[in-house]
Amino acid sequence: MSASELLWPPPSSEVCEDGMIAFTWEFDPDTGARIAAELSAKEEELWRNEDPSAPRTPQQRRADALVELILESCEDEDDLAS
């Protein structure tokens, strides 16, 4: 994909008043189930390790889980390239 093909924010997203970005995606049932399972497992891991004095909302934790899964995937690719 060329730089000219990249759109930010992507058409499947909305920039909120506070600058946050909300995405809306659709996946086929098998892919959606795999993503939901991975996301759910990561959310639970984050919840179990959460600082009780600074709890995250479920929405914040879900976003955190998505970010961690993406970053872990990038780290795995970096390890394979080394």
C-alpha positions in Angstrom: 0.0 0.0 0.0 1.4 3.4 -0.9 1.4 6.4 1.3 -1.2 8.0 -0.9 -3.6 5.1 -0.3 -3.4 5.5 3.5 -6.3 7.4 4.9 -6.3 8.8 8.4 -8.6 8.4 10.1 -9.8 5.4 8.1 -13.3 5.5 6.7 -14.4 2.9 9.2 -13.7 5.2 12.1 -15.0 8.3 13.8 -13.0 11.1 15.6 -14.7 12.0 18.8 -14.9 15.5 20.3 -12.2 14.6 22.8 -9.8 13.4 20.0 -10.4 9.7 20.7 -10.9 7.5 17.7 -13.7 4.9 17.5 -13.5 2.2 14.9 -16.2 0.1 13.4 -15.2 -3.1 11.6 -16.9 -6.2 10.4 -15.3 -9.6 10.1 -16.5 -13.0 8.8 -17.7 -15.2 11.6 -14.6 -17.4 11.9 -12.2 -14.4 12.0 -14.5 -12.5 14.3 -14.6 -15.4 16.7 -10.8 -15.7 16.7 -10.4 -12.0 17.3 -13.0 -12.0 20.1 -11.3 -14.9 21.8 -7.9 -13.3 21.8 -9.2 -10.0 22.8 -11.2 -11.5 25.7 -8.2 -13.4 27.0 -6.0 -10.3 26.9 -8.7 -8.3 28.6 -9.0 -10.8 31.4 -5.2 -10.9 31.8 -5.1 -7.1 32.1 -8.0 -7.1 34.6 -6.2 -9.7 36.8 -3.1 -7.6 36.8 -4.8 -4.2 37.2 -3.9 -1.8 39.9 -6.9 -1.7 42.2 -6.2 2.0 43.0 -6.5 2.9 39.3 -9.1 0.7 37.7 -9.8 0.9 34.0 -13.3 0.9 32.5 -14.2 -2.2 30.4 -14.0 0.0 27.3 -10.5 1.3 28.3 -9.4 -2.2 29.1 -10.6 -3.5 25.8 -8.7 -0.8 23.9 -5.6 -1.5 26.0 -6.0 -5.2 25.1 -6.2 -4.4 21.4 -3.1 -2.2 21.6 -1.1 -4.9 23.5 -2.1 -7.6 21.1 -1.0 -5.4 18.1 2.3 -4.5 19.8 3.0 -8.1 20.8 2.5 -9.1 17.2 4.9 -6.4 16.0 7.5 -7.6 18.6 7.1 -11.2 17.4 7.7 -10.1 13.8 10.8 -8.1 14.9 12.1 -11.3 16.7 11.6 -13.3 13.5 13.4 -10.8 11.4 16.5 -10.8 13.7 
